[in-house]
Amino acid sequence: MSVVGLIVVLYLVAVLLLVAEIFIPSHGVLTVAGLSFLVTAIVKTFQVSSNAGVVATLACMVLLPTAAVIAVKVWPYTPVGRLISPDNPVASARDVGVDVNAMQAMVGRQGTSASPLRPSGICDFDGHRFPCVSEMGMIERGVTIRVVGVKGSNLAVVEQAASARAEV
């Protein structure tokens, strides 16, 4: 096999290993192996011609980040990407153990934080306590809060004074 043939094989194996990392959960082993083959191919390319080595290095510096961005941004929306990583399921009342519709009716209500929310805790609404999560930072105990949404099995709340400042 010629030196050019060896270099082409090294590049192909590098690409094959880097693409295989998407499909085979190897905890980075295939990525390290693929990058090792890529570095070896670049070194071999420099041994053939320094100009070709510079071109190969620059091409890898452009193509690897471009491929990574495409893999992250585009891949999940392809037919194969949707098969591998389907959409997250929507939690129902049976899944979270609470009536999501009843919690949805709480949106807009005011209450008091019964415990510090850092960011999760308990809030009191007319004597009924609900698990809550703070949307904007920590909230101390005894602060007036307002429900702005539902997150899983928790009410998403903001400090009443903070929400008033945000509306101004």
DSSP file (Angstrom, degrees, kcal/mol; ACC not computed):
  #  RESIDUE AA STRUCTURE BP1 BP2  ACC     N-H-->O    O-->H-N    N-H-->O    O-->H-N    TCO  KAPPA ALPHA  PHI   PSI    X-CA   Y-CA   Z-CA
    1    1 A M              0   0    0      0, 0.0     2,-0.0     0, 0.0     0, 0.0   0.000 360.0 360.0 360.0 136.9    0.0    0.0    0.0
    2    2 A S     >  -     0   0    0      1,-0.1     4,-2.3     4,-0.0     5,-0.2  -0.268 360.0-110.4 -75.9 165.9    1.3    3.4   -0.9
    3    3 A V  H  > S+     0   0    0      1,-0.2     4,-2.3     2,-0.2     5,-0.2   0.897 120.4  51.5 -64.0 -40.0    1.8    6.2    1.6
    4    4 A V  H  > S+     0   0    0      1,-0.2     4,-2.3     2,-0.2    -1,-0.2   0.900 109.2  50.8 -64.5 -40.4   -1.1    8.2    0.1
    5    5 A G  H  > S+     0   0    0      2,-0.2     4,-2.3     1,-0.2    -2,-0.2   0.899 109.7  50.4 -62.3 -41.1   -3.3    5.1    0.4
    6    6 A L  H  X S+     0   0    0     -4,-2.3     4,-2.5     2,-0.2    -2,-0.2   0.909 109.9  50.2 -63.0 -42.6   -2.4    4.7    4.0
    7    7 A I  H  X S+     0   0    0     -4,-2.3     4,-2.4     2,-0.2    -2,-0.2   0.912 110.2  49.9 -63.0 -42.9   -3.2    8.3    4.7
    8    8 A V  H  X S+     0   0    0     -4,-2.3     4,-2.5     1,-0.2    -1,-0.2   0.915 111.0  49.5 -62.3 -42.6   -6.6    8.0    3.1
    9    9 A V  H  X S+     0   0    0     -4,-2.3     4,-2.7     2,-0.2     5,-0.2   0.907 109.3  52.2 -63.2 -41.4   -7.3    4.8    5.1
   10   10 A L  H  X S+     0   0    0     -4,-2.5     4,-2.3     1,-0.2    -2,-0.2   0.924 111.2  46.8 -61.2 -44.4   -6.3    6.7    8.3
   11   11 A Y  H  X S+     0   0    0     -4,-2.4     4,-2.5     2,-0.2    -2,-0.2   0.917 113.1  49.4 -62.5 -42.8   -8.7    9.6    7.6
   12   12 A L  H  X S+     0   0    0     -4,-2.5     4,-2.7     1,-0.2    -2,-0.2   0.910 111.3  48.1 -64.4 -42.3  -11.5    7.1    6.7
   13   13 A V  H  X S+     0   0    0     -4,-2.7     4,-2.6     2,-0.2     5,-0.2   0.903 111.1  52.4 -64.7 -39.8  -11.0    5.1    9.9
   14   14 A A  H  X S+     0   0    0     -4,-2.3     4,-2.2    -5,-0.2    -2,-0.2   0.939 112.5  44.0 -60.6 -47.4  -11.0    8.4   11.9
   15   15 A V  H  X S+     0   0    0     -4,-2.5     4,-2.5     1,-0.2     5,-0.2   0.916 112.6  52.8 -64.0 -43.1  -14.2    9.6   10.4
   16   16 A L  H  X S+     0   0    0     -4,-2.7     4,-2.3     1,-0.2    -2,-0.2   0.913 111.5  45.6 -59.3 -44.6  -15.8    6.1   10.8
   17   17 A L  H  X S+     0   0    0     -4,-2.6     4,-1.3     2,-0.2    -1,-0.2   0.888 112.4  50.4 -67.8 -39.2  -14.9    6.1   14.5
   18   18 A L  H  < S+     0   0    0     -4,-2.2     4,-0.4    -5,-0.2    -2,-0.2   0.886 113.9  44.6 -68.0 -37.1  -16.1    9.6   15.1
   19   19 A V  H >X S+     0   0    0     -4,-2.5     3,-1.4     1,-0.2     4,-0.7   0.873 107.9  58.7 -71.8 -37.1  -19.5    8.9   13.4
   20   20 A A  H >X S+     0   0    0     -4,-2.3     4,-2.8     1,-0.3     3,-0.5   0.795  92.1  69.9 -62.5 -27.5  -19.7    5.5   15.3
   21   21 A E  H 3< S+     0   0    0     -4,-1.3     5,-0.3     1,-0.2    -1,-0.3   0.807  93.4  57.7 -60.0 -28.7  -19.6    7.5   18.6
   22   22 A I  H <4 S+     0   0    0     -3,-1.4    -1,-0.2    -4,-0.4    -2,-0.2   0.883 117.3  31.1 -67.5 -37.5  -23.0    8.8   17.8
   23   23 A F  H << S+     0   0    0     -4,-0.7    -2,-0.2    -3,-0.5    -1,-0.2   0.744 115.8  56.6 -95.7 -26.7  -24.5    5.3   17.6
   24   24 A I  S  < S-     0   0    0     -4,-2.8     2,-1.3     2,-0.0     6,-0.2  -0.929  77.6-135.7-113.8 117.5  -22.5    3.3   20.0
   25   25 A P        +     0   0    0      0, 0.0    -3,-0.1     0, 0.0    -4,-0.1  -0.554  44.3 150.1 -73.7  97.6  -22.3    4.5   23.7
   26   26 A S    >   -     0   0    0     -2,-1.3     3,-1.5    -5,-0.3    -5,-0.1   0.313  59.4-119.1-112.2   7.3  -18.6    4.2   24.3
   27   27 A H  T 3  S-     0   0    0      1,-0.3    -6,-0.0    -6,-0.1     0, 0.0   0.836  78.5 -48.6  57.3  35.1  -18.2    7.0   26.9
   28   28 A G  T 3> S+     0   0    0     -7,-0.1     4,-2.5     3,-0.0    -1,-0.3   0.341 110.7 115.6  93.0  -6.6  -15.7    8.7   24.6
   29   29 A V  H <> S+     0   0    0     -3,-1.5     4,-2.4     1,-0.2     5,-0.2   0.923  80.9  46.8 -63.3 -43.6  -13.4    5.8   23.8
   30   30 A L  H  > S+     0   0    0      2,-0.2     4,-2.8     1,-0.2    -1,-0.2   0.853 111.0  53.1 -67.1 -33.5  -14.4    5.9   20.1
   31   31 A T  H  > S+     0   0    0      2,-0.2     4,-2.8     1,-0.2     5,-0.2   0.929 110.1  46.6 -65.8 -44.9  -13.8    9.7   20.1
   32   32 A V  H  X S+     0   0    0     -4,-2.5     4,-2.0     2,-0.2    -2,-0.2   0.919 114.8  47.2 -63.4 -43.0  -10.4    9.3   21.5
   33   33 A A  H  X S+     0   0    0     -4,-2.4     4,-2.3    -5,-0.2    -2,-0.2   0.924 113.0  49.0 -64.7 -43.3   -9.5    6.6   19.1
   34   34 A G  H  X S+     0   0    0     -4,-2.8     4,-2.1     1,-0.2    -2,-0.2   0.913 111.9  47.8 -63.1 -43.0  -11.0    8.6   16.1
   35   35 A L  H  X S+     0   0    0     -4,-2.8     4,-2.6     2,-0.2    -1,-0.2   0.850 109.7  54.4 -66.8 -33.0   -9.0   11.7   17.1
   36   36 A S  H  X S+     0   0    0     -4,-2.0     4,-2.4    -5,-0.2    -2,-0.2   0.927 109.5  46.6 -64.3 -44.6   -5.9    9.5   17.5
   37   37 A F  H  X S+     0   0    0     -4,-2.3     4,-2.3     2,-0.2    -2,-0.2   0.886 112.1  52.0 -63.0 -37.7   -6.3    8.2   13.9
   38   38 A L  H  X S+     0   0    0     -4,-2.1     4,-2.3     2,-0.2    -2,-0.2   0.919 110.3  46.9 -65.6 -44.4   -6.9   11.8   12.7
   39   39 A V  H  X S+     0   0    0     -4,-2.6     4,-2.6     2,-0.2    -2,-0.2   0.911 112.2  51.0 -63.8 -42.0   -3.7   13.1   14.4
   40   40 A T  H  X S+     0   0    0     -4,-2.4     4,-2.5     1,-0.2    -2,-0.2   0.906 109.9  50.1 -61.5 -41.5   -1.8   10.2   12.9
   41   41 A A  H  X S+     0   0    0     -4,-2.3     4,-2.1     2,-0.2    -1,-0.2   0.893 110.8  49.1 -64.5 -39.8   -3.2   10.9    9.5
   42   42 A I  H  X S+     0   0    0     -4,-2.3     4,-2.3     2,-0.2    -2,-0.2   0.916 110.9  49.7 -66.5 -42.0   -2.2   14.6    9.8
   43   43 A V  H  X S+     0   0    0     -4,-2.6     4,-1.7     1,-0.2    -2,-0.2   0.927 112.0  48.3 -61.2 -44.6    1.3   13.7   10.9
   44   44 A K  H  X S+     0   0    0     -4,-2.5     4,-1.3     1,-0.2    -1,-0.2   0.870 109.2  53.7 -63.4 -36.1    1.6   11.3    7.9
   45   45 A T  H  X S+     0   0    0     -4,-2.1     4,-2.5     1,-0.2     8,-0.4   0.898 106.8  51.4 -65.7 -39.8    0.3   14.0    5.6
   46   46 A F  H  < S+     0   0    0     -4,-2.3    -1,-0.2     1,-0.2    -2,-0.2   0.851 105.3  57.1 -63.1 -34.3    3.0   16.4    6.9
   47   47 A Q  H  < S+     0   0    0     -4,-1.7    -1,-0.2     1,-0.2    -2,-0.2   0.827 110.3  43.9 -66.4 -31.0    5.6   13.7    6.1
   48   48 A V  H  < S-     0   0    0     -4,-1.3     2,-0.3     1,-0.3    -2,-0.2   0.940 137.2 -13.6 -76.8 -49.6    4.5   13.6    2.5
   49   49 A S     X  -     0   0    0     -4,-2.5     4,-2.1    -5,-0.1    -1,-0.3  -0.952  49.4-144.3-157.4 132.1    4.3   17.4    2.0
   50   50 A S  H  > S+     0   0    0     -2,-0.3     4,-2.2     2,-0.2     5,-0.2   0.873 105.8  52.6 -67.5 -35.0    4.3   20.3    4.5
   51   51 A N  H  > S+     0   0    0      2,-0.2     4,-2.4     1,-0.2    -1,-0.2   0.925 110.3  47.4 -64.0 -43.9    1.8   22.2    2.3
   52   52 A A  H  > S+     0   0    0      1,-0.2     4,-2.6     2,-0.2    -2,-0.2   0.868 110.6  53.6 -64.7 -36.2   -0.6   19.3    2.3
   53   53 A G  H  X S+     0   0    0     -4,-2.1     4,-2.5    -8,-0.4    -2,-0.2   0.900 108.8  47.9 -64.3 -41.8   -0.2   18.9    6.0
   54   54 A V  H  X S+     0   0    0     -4,-2.2     4,-2.7     2,-0.2     5,-0.2   0.923 113.0  48.5 -64.8 -43.8   -1.1   22.6    6.6
   55   55 A V  H  X S+     0   0    0     -4,-2.4     4,-2.6     1,-0.2    -2,-0.2   0.915 112.5  48.5 -61.9 -42.9   -4.1   22.2    4.3
   56   56 A A  H  X S+     0   0    0     -4,-2.6     4,-2.3     2,-0.2    -2,-0.2   0.900 112.0  49.2 -64.5 -41.2   -5.2   19.0    6.1
   57   57 A T  H  X S+     0   0    0     -4,-2.5     4,-2.2     2,-0.2    -2,-0.2   0.935 113.4  45.7 -64.1 -46.7   -4.8   20.7    9.5
   58   58 A L  H  X S+     0   0    0     -4,-2.7     4,-1.4     1,-0.2    -2,-0.2   0.898 111.5  52.8 -64.3 -39.6   -6.8   23.7    8.5
   59   59 A A  H  X S+     0   0    0     -4,-2.6     4,-3.3    -5,-0.2     5,-0.3   0.913 111.0  46.7 -62.0 -42.1   -9.5   21.5    6.9
   60   60 A C  H  X S+     0   0    0     -4,-2.3     4,-2.1     1,-0.2    -1,-0.2   0.871 108.5  55.6 -67.3 -36.2   -9.8   19.5   10.2
   61   61 A M  H  < S+     0   0    0     -4,-2.2    -1,-0.2     1,-0.2    -2,-0.2   0.786 118.3  34.6 -67.4 -25.9   -9.9   22.7   12.2
   62   62 A V  H  X S+     0   0    0     -4,-1.4     4,-1.6    -3,-0.2    -2,-0.2   0.867 120.2  46.2 -91.3 -44.6  -12.9   23.9   10.1
   63   63 A L  H  X S+     0   0    0     -4,-3.3     4,-2.8    -5,-0.2     5,-0.2   0.860 106.3  56.2 -73.1 -37.2  -14.7   20.6    9.4
   64   64 A L  H  X S+     0   0    0     -4,-2.1     4,-2.2    -5,-0.3    -1,-0.2   0.952 112.0  40.7 -64.2 -50.2  -14.6   19.1   13.0
   65   65 A P  H  > S+     0   0    0      0, 0.0     4,-2.5     0, 0.0    -1,-0.2   0.901 115.9  52.5 -64.3 -36.3  -16.4   22.0   14.7
   66   66 A T  H  X S+     0   0    0     -4,-1.6     4,-2.4     1,-0.2    -2,-0.2   0.933 110.7  46.7 -62.4 -45.1  -18.8   22.3   11.7
   67   67 A A  H  X S+     0   0    0     -4,-2.8     4,-2.5     1,-0.2    -1,-0.2   0.873 111.4  52.3 -64.2 -36.8  -19.6   18.6   12.0
   68   68 A A  H  X S+     0   0    0     -4,-2.2     4,-2.0    -5,-0.2    -2,-0.2   0.917 110.4  47.3 -66.1 -42.5  -20.1   18.9   15.7
   69   69 A V  H  X S+     0   0    0     -4,-2.5     4,-3.1     2,-0.2     5,-0.4   0.923 113.3  48.3 -64.5 -43.5  -22.5   21.9   15.3
   70   70 A I  H  X>S+     0   0    0     -4,-2.4     4,-2.4     1,-0.2     5,-1.7   0.911 110.1  52.7 -62.3 -41.8  -24.5   20.0   12.6
   71   71 A A  H  <5S+     0   0    0     -4,-2.5    -1,-0.2     3,-0.2    -2,-0.2   0.890 116.9  38.2 -61.6 -39.0  -24.6   16.9   14.8
   72   72 A V  H  <5S+     0   0    0     -4,-2.0    -2,-0.2    -5,-0.1    -1,-0.2   0.902 126.7  32.8 -79.7 -41.8  -26.0   18.9   17.7
   73   73 A K  H  <5S+     0   0    0     -4,-3.1    -3,-0.2    -5,-0.2    -2,-0.2   0.873 131.6  23.1 -85.2 -39.2  -28.3   21.2   15.8
   74   74 A V  T ><5S+     0   0    0     -4,-2.4     3,-1.9    -5,-0.4     4,-0.4   0.835 104.3  73.6-100.5 -39.2  -29.6   19.2   12.9
   75   75 A W  G > <S+     0   0    0     -5,-1.7     3,-1.8     1,-0.3     6,-0.4   0.843  91.1  57.1 -51.7 -45.6  -29.2   15.5   13.8
   76   76 A P  G 3  S+     0   0    0      0, 0.0    -1,-0.3     0, 0.0    -2,-0.1   0.735 106.1  52.9 -61.8 -18.8  -32.2   15.3   16.3
   77   77 A Y  G <  S+     0   0    0     -3,-1.9    -2,-0.2    -4,-0.1    -3,-0.1   0.431  88.8  95.4 -97.2   0.2  -34.5   16.5   13.5
   78   78 A T  S <> S-     0   0    0     -3,-1.8     4,-2.5    -4,-0.4     5,-0.2  -0.513  89.2-109.8 -83.3 159.7  -33.5   13.9   10.9
   79   79 A P  H  > S+     0   0    0      0, 0.0     4,-1.5     0, 0.0     5,-0.1   0.904 120.8  44.5 -56.8 -42.5  -35.6   10.7   10.6
   80   80 A V  H  > S+     0   0    0      1,-0.2     4,-2.2     2,-0.2     5,-0.2   0.901 111.9  53.2 -69.4 -39.2  -32.8    8.6   12.1
   81   81 A G  H  > S+     0   0    0     -6,-0.4     4,-2.7     1,-0.2    -1,-0.2   0.875 107.4  51.2 -62.7 -37.4  -32.2   11.1   14.9
   82   82 A R  H  < S+     0   0    0     -4,-2.5    -1,-0.2     2,-0.2    -2,-0.2   0.837 109.9  50.7 -69.4 -31.8  -35.9   11.1   15.9
   83   83 A L  H  < S+     0   0    0     -4,-1.5    -2,-0.2    -5,-0.2    -1,-0.2   0.901 114.9  42.4 -69.5 -40.0  -35.8    7.3   16.1
   84   84 A I  H  < S+     0   0    0     -4,-2.2    -2,-0.2     1,-0.3    -3,-0.2   0.906 130.5  23.0 -74.6 -42.1  -32.7    7.3   18.3
   85   85 A S  S  < S-     0   0    0     -4,-2.7    -1,-0.3    -5,-0.2    -2,-0.1  -0.752  81.5-168.7-128.1  86.0  -33.8   10.2   20.5
   86   86 A P        -     0   0    0      0, 0.0    -3,-0.1     0, 0.0    -4,-0.0  -0.167  38.1 -76.1 -68.6 167.1  -37.6   10.6   20.5
   87   87 A D        -     0   0    0      1,-0.1     3,-0.1    -5,-0.1    -5,-0.0  -0.213  56.4 -95.0 -59.3 152.1  -39.3   13.6   22.0
   88   88 A N        -     0   0    0     -3,-0.1    -1,-0.1     1,-0.1     2,-0.1  -0.459  46.4-110.1 -66.6 139.8  -39.6   13.8   25.8
   89   89 A P        -     0   0    0      0, 0.0     2,-0.5     0, 0.0    -1,-0.1  -0.375  26.1-115.6 -71.1 152.5  -42.9   12.4   27.0
   90   90 A V        -     0   0    0     -3,-0.1     2,-0.2    -2,-0.1    -3,-0.0  -0.783  33.0-120.3 -88.0 127.5  -45.5   14.8   28.5
   91   91 A A        -     0   0    0     -2,-0.5     2,-0.2     4,-0.1    61,-0.1  -0.489  29.7-161.9 -72.5 130.9  -46.1   14.0   32.1
   92   92 A S     >  -     0   0    0     -2,-0.2     4,-2.1     1,-0.1     5,-0.3  -0.524  37.2 -96.8-102.3 175.4  -49.6   13.1   33.0
   93   93 A A  H  > S+     0   0    0      1,-0.2     4,-1.6     2,-0.2     5,-0.5   0.870 126.0  54.1 -59.9 -36.3  -51.3   13.1   36.4
   94   94 A R  H  4 S+     0   0    0      1,-0.2    -1,-0.2     2,-0.2     5,-0.1   0.864 109.0  48.9 -66.5 -35.3  -50.6    9.4   36.7
   95   95 A D  H  4 S+     0   0    0     -3,-0.2    -2,-0.2     1,-0.2    -1,-0.2   0.904 119.2  34.4 -72.5 -42.1  -46.9    9.9   36.0
   96   96 A V  H  < S-     0   0    0     -4,-2.1    -2,-0.2     2,-0.3    -1,-0.2   0.585 102.4-124.1 -93.8 -10.1  -46.3   12.7   38.5
   97   97 A G  S  < S+     0   0    0     -4,-1.6     2,-0.3    -5,-0.3    -3,-0.1   0.541  80.7  84.6  82.4   6.0  -48.7   11.6   41.2
   98   98 A V  S    S-     0   0    0     -5,-0.5     2,-1.0    -6,-0.2    -2,-0.3  -0.928  90.7 -97.0-134.6 161.0  -50.7   14.8   41.3
   99   99 A D     >  -     0   0    0     -2,-0.3     4,-2.1     1,-0.2     5,-0.2  -0.686  32.8-167.3 -81.0 104.7  -53.6   16.2   39.2
  100  100 A V  H  > S+     0   0    0     -2,-1.0     4,-2.4     1,-0.2    -1,-0.2   0.862  86.2  55.3 -62.7 -36.7  -51.7   18.4   36.7
  101  101 A N  H  > S+     0   0    0      2,-0.2     4,-1.4     1,-0.2    -1,-0.2   0.896 107.6  48.7 -64.4 -39.6  -55.0   20.1   35.7
  102  102 A A  H  4 S+     0   0    0      1,-0.2     4,-0.4     2,-0.2    -1,-0.2   0.890 112.7  48.3 -66.3 -38.0  -55.8   21.1   39.3
  103  103 A M  H >< S+     0   0    0     -4,-2.1     3,-1.4     1,-0.2     4,-0.3   0.868 105.9  57.7 -69.1 -35.1  -52.3   22.5   39.6
  104  104 A Q  H >< S+     0   0    0     -4,-2.4     3,-1.4     1,-0.3    -1,-0.2   0.841  99.0  60.4 -62.5 -32.5  -52.7   24.3   36.3
  105  105 A A  T 3< S+     0   0    0     -4,-1.4    -1,-0.3     1,-0.3    -2,-0.2   0.673  93.2  67.1 -68.3 -16.0  -55.7   26.1   37.9
  106  106 A M  T X  S+     0   0    0     -3,-1.4     3,-2.3    -4,-0.4    41,-0.3   0.635  71.3 118.8 -78.9 -13.9  -53.4   27.5   40.5
  107  107 A V  T <  S+     0   0    0     -3,-1.4    41,-0.2    -4,-0.3     3,-0.1  -0.308  78.8  20.4 -58.7 129.4  -51.5   29.7   38.0
  108  108 A G  T 3  S+     0   0    0     39,-2.5    -1,-0.3     1,-0.3    40,-0.1   0.155  94.5 126.1  98.3 -17.7  -51.9   33.3   39.0
  109  109 A R    <   -     0   0    0     -3,-2.3    38,-2.4    37,-0.1    -1,-0.3  -0.384  53.1-133.2 -75.4 152.8  -52.8   32.7   42.6
  110  110 A Q  E     +A  146   0A   0     36,-0.2     2,-0.2    -3,-0.1    36,-0.2  -0.793  35.2 147.9-104.0 148.7  -50.9   34.3   45.5
  111  111 A G  E     -A  145   0A   0     34,-2.3    34,-2.4    -2,-0.3     2,-0.4  -0.798  40.7 -94.4-154.5-163.0  -49.6   32.5   48.5
  112  112 A T  E     -AB 144 124A   0     12,-2.4    12,-3.7    32,-0.2     2,-0.6  -0.981  32.6-113.2-130.7 140.2  -46.8   32.5   51.1
  113  113 A S  E     - B   0 123A   0     30,-2.3    29,-3.4    -2,-0.4    10,-0.3  -0.624  24.8-169.9 -73.5 120.2  -43.6   30.5   51.1
  114  114 A A  S    S+     0   0    0      8,-1.9     9,-0.2    -2,-0.6    -1,-0.2   0.658  74.9  16.6 -85.5 -17.4  -43.8   28.1   54.0
  115  115 A S  S    S-     0   0    0      7,-1.5    27,-0.1    25,-0.1     2,-0.1  -0.933 102.2 -77.8-142.9 164.7  -40.2   27.2   53.7
  116  116 A P        -     0   0    0      0, 0.0     2,-0.8     0, 0.0    24,-0.2  -0.447  40.4-139.9 -64.0 139.7  -37.2   28.7   51.9
  117  117 A L  B     +F  139   0B   0     22,-3.4    22,-2.2     4,-0.1     4,-0.2  -0.896  24.7 175.6-103.8 106.4  -37.2   28.0   48.2
  118  118 A R  S    S-     0   0    0      2,-1.4    20,-0.1    -2,-0.8    -1,-0.1  -0.436  94.4 -53.5-131.8  59.1  -33.6   27.3   47.2
  119  119 A P  S    S+     0   0    0      0, 0.0    15,-3.7     0, 0.0     2,-0.3  -0.981 138.8  38.8 -93.3  -3.2  -34.9   26.8   44.5
  120  120 A S  E     + C   0 133A   0     13,-0.3    -2,-1.4    -3,-0.1     2,-0.3  -0.772  66.2 116.8-110.2 156.0  -37.5   24.3   45.7
  121  121 A G  E     - C   0 132A   0     11,-2.5    11,-3.2    -2,-0.3     2,-0.4  -0.924  58.2 -59.8-179.4-158.6  -39.6   24.2   48.8
  122  122 A I  E     - C   0 131A   0     -2,-0.3    -8,-1.9     9,-0.2    -7,-1.5  -0.910  38.1-167.4-116.6 138.4  -43.2   24.3   50.1
  123  123 A C  E     -BC 113 130A   0      7,-2.5     7,-2.4    -2,-0.4     2,-0.5  -0.930  15.2-134.1-124.2 151.5  -45.7   27.2   49.7
  124  124 A D  E     -BC 112 129A   0    -12,-3.7   -12,-2.4    -2,-0.3     2,-0.5  -0.900  17.4-177.4-109.4 128.5  -49.0   27.7   51.5
  125  125 A F  E >  S- C   0 128A   0      3,-3.2     3,-1.7    -2,-0.5   -14,-0.1  -0.910  77.2 -36.0-125.6 101.1  -52.2   28.7   49.6
  126  126 A D  T 3  S-     0   0    0     -2,-0.5     3,-0.1     1,-0.3    -1,-0.1   0.885 125.4 -42.4  52.1  45.3  -55.1   29.3   51.9
  127  127 A G  T 3  S+     0   0    0      1,-0.2     2,-0.5     0, 0.0    -1,-0.3   0.357 118.3 109.5  86.9  -5.8  -54.0   26.6   54.3
  128  128 A H  E <   -C  125   0A   0     -3,-1.7    -3,-3.2     2,-0.0     2,-0.4  -0.902  58.2-146.3-105.8 131.0  -53.1   24.1   51.5
  129  129 A R  E     +C  124   0A   0     -2,-0.5    -5,-0.2    -5,-0.2    -7,-0.0  -0.793  18.0 179.6-102.3 137.8  -49.4   23.3   51.0
  130  130 A F  E     -C  123   0A   0     -7,-2.4    -7,-2.5    -2,-0.4     2,-0.3  -0.970  34.5-107.8-132.3 146.2  -47.9   22.5   47.6
  131  131 A P  E     -C  122   0A   0      0, 0.0    24,-2.3     0, 0.0     2,-0.3  -0.591  47.4-176.7 -71.0 134.8  -44.4   21.7   46.5
  132  132 A C  E     -Cd 121 155A   0    -11,-3.2   -11,-2.5    -2,-0.3     2,-0.4  -0.900  22.7-151.0-133.6 159.3  -43.0   24.7   44.6
  133  133 A V  E     -Cd 120 156A   0     22,-2.8    24,-2.5    -2,-0.3     2,-0.3  -1.000  25.4-121.2-132.1 134.7  -39.9   25.7   42.7
  134  134 A S  E     - d   0 157A   0    -15,-3.7     3,-0.3    -2,-0.4    24,-0.2  -0.552  14.5-163.4 -77.4 134.4  -38.6   29.3   42.4
  135  135 A E  S    S+     0   0    0     22,-2.8     2,-0.4    -2,-0.3    23,-0.2   0.753  82.9  37.2 -85.2 -28.1  -38.3   30.7   38.9
  136  136 A M  S    S-     0   0    0     21,-0.5    -1,-0.2     1,-0.3    23,-0.2  -0.738 117.8 -63.5-132.9  84.2  -36.1   33.6   39.8
  137  137 A G  S    S-     0   0    0     -2,-0.4    -1,-0.3    -3,-0.3     2,-0.2  -0.172  86.0 -27.4  76.6-167.6  -33.5   32.9   42.5
  138  138 A M        -     0   0    0    -20,-0.1     2,-0.4    -3,-0.1   -20,-0.2  -0.558  51.4-157.4 -86.6 149.2  -34.0   32.0   46.1
  139  139 A I  B     -F  117   0B   0    -22,-2.2   -22,-3.4    -2,-0.2     3,-0.1  -0.996  14.2-135.6-127.3 128.6  -37.1   33.0   48.1
  140  140 A E    >   -     0   0    0     -2,-0.4     3,-1.0   -24,-0.2   -27,-0.2  -0.282  36.1 -80.7 -78.4 167.8  -37.0   33.2   51.9
  141  141 A R  T 3  S+     0   0    0      1,-0.2   -27,-0.2   -27,-0.1    -1,-0.1  -0.405 111.8  24.9 -68.0 140.6  -39.7   31.8   54.2
  142  142 A G  T 3  S+     0   0    0    -29,-3.4     2,-0.3     1,-0.3    -1,-0.2   0.553  86.1 136.3  85.9   8.4  -42.8   34.0   54.7
  143  143 A V    <   -     0   0    0     -3,-1.0   -30,-2.3   -30,-0.2     2,-0.3  -0.684  60.5-112.4 -91.9 142.9  -42.5   35.9   51.5
  144  144 A T  E     -A  112   0A   0     -2,-0.3    16,-3.0   -32,-0.2    17,-0.4  -0.592  43.8-176.8 -72.9 129.1  -45.6   36.5   49.3
  145  145 A I  E     -AE 111 159A   0    -34,-2.4   -34,-2.3    -2,-0.3     2,-0.4  -0.814  19.2-145.2-125.9 164.2  -45.3   34.6   46.1
  146  146 A R  E     -AE 110 158A   0     12,-2.5    12,-2.2    -2,-0.3     2,-0.4  -0.997  22.0-121.4-132.2 137.1  -47.3   34.2   42.8
  147  147 A V  E     + E   0 157A   0    -38,-2.4   -39,-2.5    -2,-0.4    10,-0.3  -0.627  31.0 171.4 -78.9 128.5  -47.7   31.0   40.8
  148  148 A V  E     -     0   0A   0      8,-3.3     2,-0.3    -2,-0.4     9,-0.2   0.473  59.7 -33.9-115.0  -7.3  -46.5   31.5   37.2
  149  149 A G  E     - E   0 156A   0      7,-1.3     7,-2.9   -46,-0.1     2,-0.4  -0.989  60.5 -86.6 174.6-174.3  -46.7   27.9   35.9
  150  150 A V  E     - E   0 155A   0     -2,-0.3     2,-0.5     5,-0.3     5,-0.2  -0.989  25.8-171.6-124.4 130.2  -46.4   24.2   36.5
  151  151 A K  E >   - E   0 154A   0      3,-2.9     3,-2.2    -2,-0.4     2,-0.4  -0.920  64.1 -58.5-122.8 103.2  -43.1   22.3   36.3
  152  152 A G  T 3  S-     0   0    0     -2,-0.5   -56,-0.1     1,-0.3     0, 0.0  -0.491 121.0 -17.9  64.2-117.2  -43.5   18.5   36.6
  153  153 A S  T 3  S+     0   0    0     -2,-0.4     2,-0.3    -3,-0.1    -1,-0.3   0.166 125.2  84.5-105.3  16.9  -45.2   18.0   39.9
  154  154 A N  E <  S- E   0 151A   0     -3,-2.2    -3,-2.9   -24,-0.1     2,-0.5  -0.864  76.6-121.7-118.3 151.6  -44.2   21.4   41.3
  155  155 A L  E     -dE 132 150A   0    -24,-2.3   -22,-2.8    -2,-0.3     2,-0.6  -0.785  26.3-134.1 -85.5 133.2  -45.8   24.9   41.0
  156  156 A A  E     +dE 133 149A   0     -7,-2.9    -8,-3.3    -2,-0.5    -7,-1.3  -0.803  35.0 179.6 -88.6 124.1  -43.4   27.4   39.5
  157  157 A V  E     -dE 134 147A   0    -24,-2.5   -22,-2.8    -2,-0.6   -21,-0.5  -0.859  21.0-159.6-127.9 158.1  -43.5   30.6   41.6
  158  158 A V  E     - E   0 146A   0    -12,-2.2   -12,-2.5    -2,-0.3     2,-0.2  -0.949  38.8 -94.7-129.8 154.7  -41.9   34.0   41.7
  159  159 A E  E  >  - E   0 145A   0     -2,-0.3     4,-2.6   -23,-0.2   -14,-0.3  -0.500  34.2-131.0 -65.9 133.9  -41.6   36.5   44.6
  160  160 A Q  H  > S+     0   0    0    -16,-3.0     4,-1.9     1,-0.2     5,-0.1   0.891 107.3  49.0 -58.8 -42.3  -44.6   38.9   44.4
  161  161 A A  H  > S+     0   0    0    -17,-0.4     4,-1.9     1,-0.2    -1,-0.2   0.886 112.1  49.7 -64.9 -37.8  -42.4   41.9   44.7
  162  162 A A  H  > S+     0   0    0      1,-0.2     4,-2.0     2,-0.2    -2,-0.2   0.891 110.0  49.7 -68.3 -39.4  -40.0   40.6   42.0
  163  163 A S  H  X S+     0   0    0     -4,-2.6     4,-1.4     1,-0.2    -1,-0.2   0.856 109.4  52.2 -69.6 -32.3  -42.9   39.9   39.6
  164  164 A A  H  X S+     0   0    0     -4,-1.9     4,-0.9    -5,-0.2    -1,-0.2   0.894 109.9  48.9 -67.9 -39.0  -44.2   43.5   40.2
  165  165 A R  H  < S+     0   0    0     -4,-1.9     3,-0.4     1,-0.2    -2,-0.2   0.877 109.4  52.9 -66.7 -36.9  -40.8   44.9   39.4
  166  166 A A  H  < S+     0   0    0     -4,-2.0    -1,-0.2     1,-0.2    -2,-0.2   0.811 106.5  52.8 -68.8 -29.9  -40.6   42.8   36.2
  167  167 A E  H  <        0   0    0     -4,-1.4    -1,-0.2     1,-0.2    -2,-0.2   0.729 360.0 360.0 -78.0 -21.2  -44.0   44.1   35.0
  168  168 A V     <        0   0    0     -4,-0.9    -1,-0.2    -3,-0.4    -2,-0.2   0.486 360.0 360.0 -75.6 360.0  -43.0   47.8   35.4
